[in-house]
Amino acid sequence: MSFRGTYTALITPFRDGEIDRTAFQALVERQIEAGVDGIVPVGTTGESPTLRSDEHIEVIKLAIEYAAGRCQVVAGTGANATAEAIELTQAAERAGATGSLQVCPYYNKPSQEGLYQHFKAVADATSLPIMLYSIPGRSVIEISIETAVRLATDCENVTAIKEAGGSVDRVNQLAQALPEDFAILSGDDPLTLPFMACGATGLVSVAANIIPDIMARLVRACLNGSYDEALALQKQYYPLFRGLMSLEVNPVPIKEAVALQGHCTNEIRLPMVPLSEPQRAELTTLLEDFSLL
């Protein structure tokens, strides 16, 4: 399996403290109808840090069930404890996931050797294709270029990296150092075009929760070399991309946006809290500006 195209980092809808299966199924269906290549349940946008282990696995199973083989399901199964990451990844593989997203361990700040050993242990414990996830804004450390190359060389199922460090130059460095068939995906909607112009093969998108058709068009345009079309879409939707990431920390704004559209509640788990009334008013105006309400 190759990681290429548009992948939606799904929110996890809640109702009265429980997973809202009806809303989640409808969300998955909208993604598939819009033509995304894959869905990513239980990543950062899916509130993985606040889900119990049984809920974490349940959301993955639901995503697989609802997708019904119509798109890839790249399960967020990373953790800051290697044993937990292995357990979640093996559960996702048994459930029928097509890939695994492995976030850089957070809080405990391992060395690059520790990162290598962590990801290698996970890779050795599964046959799923693995997408590494470097996000230093949340993990404090990043997966170094050298560590990514070691993993690509030593682990045949480590085949991609989601790059969310905000640096176009780092994408250039990754493209220079990694094997030709190793996929680099943007982890930031606003940087989709520049990342793909430098060699990225796709996007893991937050905005696709509400505009999956637009994100799929943008990525396809880049892959097809239609950069005039891609630039037009990037310029048109950049204020929306930026607003969804700057009003409050992800996933608070995107969940509120989906709720404002009437698809779910804005219920989010502590320590995250919903947008304030002024923030909600600002988001409402933004969505209205793009005819999304």
C-alpha atoms as one frame of an Amber mdcrd trajectory, in Angstrom:
protein
   0.000   0.000   0.000   1.300   3.458  -0.852   0.488   6.596   1.112  -0.572
   9.027  -1.574  -3.400  11.531  -1.783  -5.800  13.042   0.744  -6.306  11.562
   4.202  -8.809  13.063   6.629  -7.743  13.307  10.267 -11.193  12.524  11.643
 -12.744  14.163  14.664 -14.322  11.833  17.216 -17.913  13.007  17.804 -19.280
  12.652  21.342 -22.771  12.804  22.765 -23.399  12.732  26.517 -19.878  11.522
  27.182 -19.988   8.624  24.742 -18.842   8.122  21.148 -21.602   9.307  18.813
 -21.602   6.404  16.358 -24.335   7.858  14.147 -22.460  11.132  13.677 -19.184
   9.295  13.140 -20.663   7.046  10.465 -22.109  10.047   8.630 -18.728  11.804
   8.841 -16.938   8.825   7.302 -19.570   8.605   4.567 -19.108  12.270   3.641
 -15.370  11.724   3.291 -15.763   8.757   0.985 -18.407  10.470  -1.145 -16.034
  13.423  -1.577 -13.263  11.192  -2.903 -10.641  11.201  -0.160  -8.060   8.439
  -0.384  -8.065   7.552   3.273  -9.275   8.359   6.762  -7.212   8.616   9.927
  -9.186   7.807  13.071  -7.832   8.594  16.536  -5.019  10.934  15.674  -4.536
  14.319  17.328  -7.750  15.576  15.723  -9.584  12.517  17.034  -8.712  13.406
  20.649  -6.628  10.282  21.163  -5.088  11.544  24.443  -8.478  11.628  26.168
  -9.899   8.334  24.907  -9.765   5.219  27.054  -7.906   2.287  25.468 -11.150
   0.441  24.785 -12.642   3.558  23.171  -9.498   4.078  21.110  -9.805   0.600
  19.621 -13.570   0.962  19.213 -13.205   4.123  17.111 -10.704   2.340  14.866
 -13.059  -0.625  14.471 -15.972   1.683  13.669 -13.937   3.538  11.048 -13.012
   0.233   9.397 -16.616  -0.950   9.502 -18.039   2.277   8.092 -15.375   2.604
   5.388 -16.139  -0.959   4.288 -13.059  -1.214   2.116 -13.847   1.925   0.098
 -10.790   3.861   1.270  -7.673   3.332   3.326  -7.994   3.396   7.117  -4.752
   4.574   8.712  -5.270   4.031  12.414  -3.678   6.401  14.895  -1.976   3.898
  17.201   1.053   5.786  18.469   1.789   6.359  22.140   4.531   7.660  24.399
   4.968   4.127  25.791   6.276   1.606  23.280   4.341  -1.306  24.761   1.076
   0.647  24.445   1.849   1.624  20.845   2.485  -2.037  19.995  -0.727  -3.151
  21.709  -2.847  -0.557  19.900  -1.185  -1.259  16.547  -1.710  -5.003  16.806
  -5.353  -4.434  17.751  -5.785  -2.186  14.699  -4.177  -4.801  12.459  -6.496
  -7.508  13.777  -9.467  -5.222  13.151  -8.519  -4.759   9.500  -6.784  -1.353
   9.345  -4.727  -0.754   6.223  -2.011   1.312   7.902  -0.803   2.833  11.156
   0.033   6.433  12.068   2.805   6.500  14.682   3.210   9.806  16.469   6.567
  10.846  17.860   6.444   9.941  21.585   5.495  12.969  23.621   6.387  14.292
  27.076   9.178  11.821  27.907  11.593  13.355  25.312  13.523  10.271  24.150
  16.845  10.605  22.366  17.033   9.937  18.636  18.321   6.460  19.456  15.314
   5.997  21.715  13.017   7.128  18.894  14.650   4.690  16.501  14.293   1.792
  18.931  10.683   2.761  19.701   9.540   2.879  16.082  11.567  -0.213  15.149
   9.923  -2.193  17.952   6.483  -1.156  16.695   7.407  -1.960  13.083   8.740
  -5.372  14.087   5.470  -6.147  15.891   3.168  -5.555  12.910   2.922  -6.067
   9.181   0.942  -2.852   8.701   2.524  -0.078   6.637   3.598   2.650   9.056
   3.422   6.408   8.621   5.728   8.177  11.082   4.356  11.413  12.519   6.764
  14.212  13.406   5.061  17.071  15.253   7.552  18.911  17.462   4.975  21.511
  18.488   3.293  18.824  20.579   6.079  16.290  21.141   8.835  18.884  21.836
  11.283  16.803  19.781  11.164  15.919  16.094  12.078  12.768  14.239  15.451
  13.723  12.784  16.276  13.245   9.120  18.892  10.674  10.099  16.439   8.705
  12.243  13.840   8.686   9.477  16.464   7.374   7.035  17.557   4.627   9.473
  13.963   3.501   9.903  13.270   3.570   6.168  16.396   1.458   5.629  15.924
  -1.038   8.453  12.119  -1.467   8.539  10.467  -2.400   5.256   7.022  -1.463
   6.566   8.040   2.075   7.615   7.103   3.712   4.344   5.957   7.289   5.032
   6.207  10.299   7.298   3.589  12.897   8.169   5.540  16.125   8.496   3.945
  18.699  10.796   6.913  20.838  11.748   5.967  23.738   9.505   9.228  23.822
   7.555   9.352  23.627   3.779  13.132  23.307   3.975  12.782  20.174   6.106
  10.569  18.650   3.400  13.357  19.373   0.918  15.856  17.679   3.240  13.608
  14.645   3.694  13.075  14.347  -0.063  16.845  14.442  -0.615  17.663  11.864
   2.059  14.850   9.305   1.916  14.344   6.585  -0.695  12.444   7.564  -3.842
   9.387   5.499  -2.881   9.208   6.781   0.716   6.125   9.005   1.043   6.167
  12.436   2.662   2.782  13.881   3.606   1.934  17.363   4.792   0.486  17.544
   8.285  -0.604  21.182   7.876  -3.436  22.249   5.566  -1.980  25.738   4.901
   1.317  24.208   3.751  -0.123  21.627   1.379   0.895  23.372  -1.838   4.484
  24.304  -0.884   5.107  20.877   0.668   3.821  19.045  -2.393   5.758  21.331
  -4.718   8.876  20.136  -2.882   8.077  16.440  -3.151   5.322  15.545  -0.687
   2.838  13.027  -2.049  -0.217  13.932  -0.035  -1.871  15.491   2.961  -3.328
  14.459   6.293  -6.008  17.111   6.573  -7.982  18.670   9.407 -10.054  20.928
   7.136 -11.275  17.887   5.197 -13.713  17.229   8.036 -15.805  20.064   6.557
 -14.460  20.488   2.985 -13.264  17.031   1.896 -14.051  17.713  -1.766 -11.904
  20.863  -1.817  -8.958  19.186  -0.100  -9.140  16.211  -2.453  -9.179  18.608
  -5.448  -6.196  20.554  -4.111  -4.099  17.441  -3.577  -5.072  15.901  -6.922
  -4.150  19.135  -8.688  -0.694  19.048  -7.085  -0.191  15.374  -7.935  -1.222
  16.030 -11.526   1.114  19.003 -11.838  -1.816  21.405 -12.232  -0.245  24.032
 -10.015  -2.297  26.934 -11.392  -5.451  25.195 -10.153  -3.761  24.248  -6.879
  -2.598  27.810  -6.276  -6.085  29.175  -6.933  -7.568  26.779  -4.375  -4.787
  27.475  -1.873  -5.307  31.239  -2.129  -9.080  30.960  -1.927  -9.196  28.676
   1.115  -6.097  29.787   3.009  -8.111  32.052   5.385 -10.235  29.048   6.321
  -7.210  26.782   6.798  -5.567  29.404   8.965  -8.675  30.164  10.998  -9.267
  26.525  11.848  -5.766  26.319  13.320  -5.432  29.735  14.968  -8.716  30.325
  16.819  -7.804  27.678  19.378  -5.702  24.541  19.521  -6.749  21.674  17.236
  -9.240  19.924  17.385 -11.405  22.501  19.184 -12.164  24.730  16.140 -12.766
  21.902  13.664 -15.117  20.079  16.018 -17.008  23.335  16.589 -17.190  23.839
  12.812 -18.685  20.402  12.251 -21.115  21.079  15.096 -22.137  24.445  13.628
 -22.977  22.592  10.421 -25.340  20.430  12.458 -23.459  17.150  12.059 -22.540
  16.550  15.712 -22.356  18.218  19.121 -19.392  20.418  20.047 -18.723  18.162
  23.037 -15.025  17.852  23.711 -13.230  16.190  26.580 -11.313  17.885  29.350
  -8.750  19.290  29.583  -9.875  20.689  26.208 -12.868  23.026  26.362 -15.191
  24.382  23.634 -14.627  27.746  21.996 -15.637  30.856  23.907 -18.641  32.783
  22.613 -16.478  35.426  20.886 -14.408  32.674  19.250 -17.550  30.834  18.167
 -18.912  34.036  16.631 -15.648  34.528  14.748 -15.724  30.941  13.480 -19.367
  31.305  12.439 -18.511  34.377  10.374 -15.578  32.558   8.792 -17.734  29.582
   7.807 -20.420  31.892   6.432 -17.805  33.676   4.333 -17.107  30.325   2.652
 -20.819  29.390   2.346 -20.325  26.469   4.735 -23.334  27.267   6.921
